[in-house]
Amino acid sequence: MASGGDARRVARGTWVELHRVVLPPGERAPKLPEETRRVPLELRVRGFLIADASPGESAEVRTAAGRRQRGTLDRVLPPYEHGFGPPVPELMEVGEELRAILRGEESER
C-alpha cells in the first residue's frame, strides 16, 4: 500500500486484478443462447499497477505477458483459486510406467 493520504490506496507495481464489462447484455451476439445474452461479457485481468489507485477506481495494469489493460481495480494480491480436481488414480502411474517402457523394462503392474 502507498503511504500517505488514503490508507486504501494501492501502490504502483502491486499485483492486482481488474474488472471490466466488455459487452453489456444488449450488445451480445444474437445467436447466443438466451441465458448467455442476458448477462454481460466480463473481463478479469491480473497484472502490475501502472500508477497508484484505490479499489473501485479505474486503473491500468501491465500483464505478465507485457500487455496493458484498463478496468476497475477489484482485488489486491488476488490468490490463485483454480485447481485441477482430485488425483486420477489411473493417471498417477503413467509416468512411472512410461519410464519403464522407455528403459525396456517390464511394468511392475
C-alpha positions in Angstrom: 0.0 0.0 0.0 1.1 3.5 -0.7 2.0 5.7 2.2 0.2 9.0 3.0 -3.4 10.0 2.3 -5.8 7.2 1.6 -5.0 4.0 3.5 -6.8 2.0 0.8 -4.5 3.4 -1.9 -2.6 0.7 -3.7 1.0 1.4 -4.8 2.2 1.3 -8.3 3.7 -2.1 -9.2 1.4 -4.1 -6.9 -0.1 -7.3 -8.4 -3.9 -6.7 -8.7 -7.0 -7.8 -10.6 -9.1 -5.5 -12.7 -12.7 -6.0 -13.9 -14.3 -4.6 -17.0 -17.6 -5.2 -18.8 -16.6 -5.8 -22.5 -20.1 -6.1 -23.8 -23.3 -5.3 -22.0 -26.3 -7.7 -22.4 -27.9 -5.6 -25.2 -24.8 -5.9 -27.4 -24.2 -9.6 -27.1 -24.4 -11.7 -30.3 -28.0 -12.6 -31.2 -27.1 -16.3 -31.9 -26.0 -16.8 -28.3 -28.3 -18.8 -26.0 -30.8 -16.6 -24.2 -29.4 -17.2 -20.8 -25.9 -16.1 -22.1 -27.3 -13.0 -23.9 -28.9 -11.8 -20.7 -25.6 -11.3 -18.9 -22.7 -9.0 -19.7 -19.4 -10.4 -21.2 -16.9 -9.5 -18.5 -13.1 -9.4 -18.4 -11.0 -10.1 -15.4 -7.3 -9.5 -15.9 -4.3 -9.6 -13.5 -1.2 -7.5 -13.7 1.1 -4.9 -12.1 -0.5 -1.5 -11.5 0.9 1.2 -13.7 0.0 4.0 -11.2 -1.3 4.2 -7.7 -5.1 3.6 -7.5 -7.8 2.7 -4.9 -10.2 -0.2 -5.1 -13.2 0.7 -7.3 -11.2 3.3 -9.3 -10.3 3.0 -12.9 -6.8 1.6 -13.2 -4.3 0.3 -15.7 -2.0 -2.8 -15.4 0.9 -4.4 -17.3 0.1 -8.1 -17.5 2.7 -10.9 -17.1 2.7 -11.0 -21.0 3.6 -7.3 -21.1 0.2 -6.1 -22.4 -1.5 -3.0 -20.9 -5.2 -3.4 -19.9 -7.6 -0.9 -18.2 -10.5 -1.7 -15.9 -11.8 -1.1 -12.4 -9.4 -2.1 -9.6 -11.2 -5.1 -8.0 -8.7 -7.1 -5.9 -5.3 -6.6 -4.5 -2.8 -9.5 -4.4 -5.5 -11.9 -5.7 -4.9 -15.6 -4.8 -4.9 -18.3 -7.3 -8.1 -20.2 -6.8 -8.1 -22.7 -9.7 -7.4 -26.4 -9.2 -7.2 -29.5 -11.3 -9.6 -31.6 -9.2 -8.8 -34.7 -7.3 -6.0 -37.0 -8.4 -7.0 -39.6 -11.1 -5.6 -43.0 -9.9 -5.2 -44.3 -13.4 -3.0 -41.3 -14.4 -0.8 -41.3 -11.3 1.1 -44.4 -12.5 1.5 -43.3 -16.1 4.9 -41.5 -15.7 6.5 -44.5 -13.9 5.1 -46.9 -16.5 6.3 -44.8 -19.4 9.8 -44.6 -17.9 9.9 -48.3 -17.5 8.8 -48.8 -21.2 11.4 -46.4 -22.4 14.1 -48.3 -20.4 12.9 -51.5 -22.0 11.8 -52.9 -18.7 8.6 -54.9 -17.9 6.0 -52.9 -16.0 5.6 -54.0 -12.3 1.8 -53.6 -12.6 
